[in-house]
Every structure is written in C-alpha cells, then in structure tokens.
Amino acid sequence: MMQVTQSRPLIVDRLTKTYPGGVRAVRGISFEVAEGEIFGLLGPNGAGKTTTLGVLTTLVRPSGGRALVAGLDVMDEPLAVRRAMGVVFQDSVLDNDFSGLANMRLHARLWRVPEGRIAPLLDTVGLTGRAHDGVRTYSGGMKRRLEIARALLGRPRILVLDEPTLGLDPIVRSELWQMIRALQAGQGVTVLVSTHYLEEAQGVCDRVAIIDQGKIIALDTPSRLIADLGQHVLEVGVGADPAPVLAMLRPAPPGLGEPMRTGSTVSVPSSLPAPELTGLAGRLDLTTAGATTISIRPATLNDVFLHLTSAARARTGVLA
Amino acid sequence: MTAASGFAALYRRRLSVSLSQPAALAGQILTPVLWVLVVGPALNRAFGGFTHQVDYTSYVSLGQIVFILPFSAMFAGLTTLFDRDFGIMRELLVAPIHRAVIPLANTAVVLTVAAGQFAIIVGLALARGAHFATTPARLLTALAAAALLSAGVYGLAEFLVYTIKKPQAFGTIIAVIGATPYVLCGAIYPIAVLPAAVKWLTWALPWTHTVALLRYGLMSDTAAGLHQIWPGDLSLTGAALLSLAVVAAFAALTQTAAHRAFTRTTLK
C-alpha cells in the first residue's frame, strides 16, 4: 500500500473505476503530486486519463481505492475538493452568448471570490481588450486563455488541465504552455495536466505518469524516463517488408534496445553515445536488409511513450 | 458556500440566458401578446357562442395560460440541453456548490418567466374586455396551479433532456407535449363535449386540472369546469383541492424524476 503524505496536494491511492457494463477504465493506479509541481498524465486514447481526472474533479465516482485533493477525500468532501481546484476541460466549457467578463463574473460568484481579481487575471492572459466581447467571437486560443484565467480565479491549490492545447495550432500551443508555466511559477499552483502532445509534456512537466489500459506503466521525470530508454534512437526506414531489418535487430545487438515498428519506420532505442551508435549502425549493414534510410537522433518522451505502450500491449496481447 | 449563494448566481445566469437574447425575449413576450390579441378573439368568433353563461373572452384567455406556460417550460429544456452538450454545465458541476441547486435554479427561472407571461396574458385580456372575479384564496389557488404546472412540465423537460441522448428527439417531444394536452384539456371548449373515452384521458392531464383551477380562481363557479372532472356532489372547494393535489403530484413526480436523471448522468 502507498504511504500517503497528507500534505501533498494530490494523492491517488490504488484507484479503480469500472463503469456500468463492466468497462474497467482505471485498474488500481497510485501516484502523488508534490506542491508546486507540474505533473503530466500521458496515455493513448481510452487509457484512463480522463476517468482519473473525472474522479479527482468529483465528476466520476471511483469503484475502489481513494483520491485525496488538498488532503480531502473526493468522496467524503466533494465541495471542499471542488473549492481547492480549478479545472480546464478538454473542450470549451463557456457561456458563448456572454462576454469573457461575464463568464469570469459567474465563476467569481460561484466560487465566492471578489470580482476585483478578474481584471488582473484577464490582463495576465492578454484578454483585457476583449473582455466585453462575446466569447462566440473569440479564437480557440483566446477561449483557452480565458478558461485558464477563470480556473485560477478562485485561487485554487491545484489546477487541472485536461488536454489544454488540443486542437490549437503550434504557435498558440507554445504560447499557452509558456503562460501555464509562468502562472504556475507566479501563483505557486500545483498543476495536473493530461496531454497527447508528448514533446510539450517533456518541456513543461516536472514528472509524468504514462497510463495505458487503466494502469500506470511508468512514472518519473521526463529526463529519467528518457535515460532509462536510452539517450538515442536509431531510426531505420523500411520498405513494404520490414522483416529482414527486424531479423537483423533481433536479438538486439549489445547497446541496442528492442526494435519497434511504426508504419515504415523501425526505431531502436540505444544507450550508446551518438558516435558509437553511428559506428554500430554502419557495421550492421542494414541497407543489405532493405533499409531505405538510417538516422540517429536524441530520444524523446515520445519514444518512451511508444516503446512502453507497445511493450505493454504486446504483453497483454493487444495489438497497437 | 451556502446553497443560497450558489442558487443566486445560477438563477441570475439562467435568467440572463432566457432574457438577454432579443429573439428569446421577443418570443417570451410576443407569444402571449399574439395569443391574447389575435388567437383569442379569433377563437371567440369561432366558438364563442357555445354558452351564454360564460364570457368566452375571459374563458379562452385563461385557457391560453395552459398553452403558453407549458410550451415555454418545454422550450426551457432546450437551454438545459445546450448547456449539457455544448455549454457551461461541466463548469457548474465542478463549482463548490450543491449540485441539486442547478436544476432548482433552472426551475426558479422558468417560474419567473411564467409569472411574467401570466401577468401579460391576464393584463391584455382585461384590456380586451375580459372580466375576472376573484378572492385572495381563489387567486392563490389559480397562481399555485399555474406555477405547479410550469414546474411540472419543466421537470418533465429536464427529465427528458437527461434521458434522451439525441437532441433532435427532444425537438419533436416539445411539440407533442407543448401542444397536444392544450387541445384536449378544455382550454378552448368544455371537456364535457369530448367523447367518453377521451374524457378519461383528459382527466389524467394536469393541464385539464390547471385550466379548471384558473377558471375557479378567476372566473365564476359556472365557468370553472371542476365538476366536469370530479363528481357533482363534491363541493367546489373540495374539487379545487383535489385538482390542486393532482397538479402538485405531477410537479413532484417530474421534479423528482428530473433530479434523479440529473444526478445519474452528471455523476458517473
């Protein structure tokens, strides 16, 4: 059993959720989030991320285990839990017929915070000039910024962001992450974020948990997870038949990890430094096995994610 | 956070949603105006001669209340549907308020709009020459009946919103529930003229009891029609109380069902 630390803003302990009909969305996950940390929940669609966030935000009733937010059990004290957190949902949850200011005012009334807090927050997210405009006229990025400002209005101890950059263009996504980082640093809020954009999670999150099929399959800092996989990835372009290349890489030569095929690419993690890996790739003579391209690049969280989730699926017999 | 403060914020927001849009505001006000000034007189010319004991202008204007108020209540379900599927519902669900306050605030706004429409219908009917006679107790009975019917129909609308998965289906139901009972309940003509089999159906409709109570509250005993529902040997007060109980039971039933459906769908 996890040793729970009451002072932690978020504690999830052996949490399970089985929906009516028998779908087991979450299967005994445990993690803690430290004060002021940005913690990422990563996983493929249907992994259990949204259900986990649902339990923490009191929208989903857990089937087993427990979840504590700011030391409060989500089942026993849901109102106090909701007061302790701000939530930004995956899709826009705004009153589109009203202005940005009106949306903020409603939140202020519901959370019973002074409306004087609205103006500085709108200024922080760059919406002061559009505060009186209807939300319907806002761009996707502006709506997101408004929702983040709104979520921070009640001075939450924990900010929950469910896929905050989904559907936004790369520039807006980058700006949004910078803003979240700055707000987190400025307000000292703890952030729990789920995202599909792993390269963004790598740059923003202090620690991440990778969830697959309702279970946590890895939990650490992005840099340590990458180091565990290997600092580099050997990427081999293959034609219609990847079998000869895969046969050459199995069993894995010393210094190489398990090869994984994604489309027309076979990627192999490696703990070797780049020059040694280049030499090894040359000695393997992969072109004779049909390799069309060979490249070496630094490993990313995306590689960690792909290798761990494909390995987990291989173990359980689920094809990726 | 007290339940009352959450209620006030939600009430204010929902009232703004109902009244801030010019089209919505026009619909809420112009519909009763149109019915009282145009449809009512037309019905008077068509059916007004069915009895010399009753002033048909007064009779049909009260009948219009059981069309306008329930129809508005059903339409209010669309706002709830929009909030659930495309709007702000999840923001409200993660607010530090008792969630039961959300449907209560919605119902309160429906009742507020209903009160305004009731006043418009009665006021315009008086301007058109209708004659109403009442006592404080009878007026209270009429107002209670109208409020309970509105709350009951809105409860039904909310129950359907949280039960029906497809928004398109709700649009069809609005027309069925909004219009059919009005035609059958004795709003335009006495239910005594209906075939016996249909009469049984009308007696089960809260609309029928409400329109009878409105006439009991605001018109003469003859016009009430309560004795077309209940046995003739029952006192008029007794019949009014029984009809009020039917409408209250309807409101309690649909509001309870709505609350359960809301809880079931919002806490998975």
Chai-1 contact restraints between the chains, C-beta under 6 A:
chainA,res_idxA,chainB,res_idxB,connection_type,confidence,min_distance_angstrom,max_distance_angstrom,comment,restraint_id
A,T57,B,V94,contact,1.0,0.0,6.0,A-B,restraint_1
A,V60,B,K268,contact,1.0,0.0,6.0,A-B,restraint_2
A,R61,B,L267,contact,1.0,0.0,6.0,A-B,restraint_3
A,L79,B,P96,contact,1.0,0.0,6.0,A-B,restraint_4
A,R82,B,V94,contact,1.0,0.0,6.0,A-B,restraint_5
A,R82,B,P96,contact,1.0,0.0,6.0,A-B,restraint_6
A,R83,B,P96,contact,1.0,0.0,6.0,A-B,restraint_7
A,V87,B,V94,contact,1.0,0.0,6.0,A-B,restraint_8
A,F89,B,R90,contact,1.0,0.0,6.0,A-B,restraint_9
A,V93,B,I88,contact,1.0,0.0,6.0,A-B,restraint_10
A,V93,B,R90,contact,1.0,0.0,6.0,A-B,restraint_11
A,V93,B,E91,contact,1.0,0.0,6.0,A-B,restraint_12
A,D95,B,I88,contact,1.0,0.0,6.0,A-B,restraint_13
A,L106,B,R13,contact,1.0,0.0,6.0,A-B,restraint_14
A,R109,B,A9,contact,1.0,0.0,6.0,A-B,restraint_15
A,L110,B,A9,contact,1.0,0.0,6.0,A-B,restraint_16
A,L110,B,A95,contact,1.0,0.0,6.0,A-B,restraint_17
A,R112,B,M1,contact,1.0,0.0,6.0,A-B,restraint_18
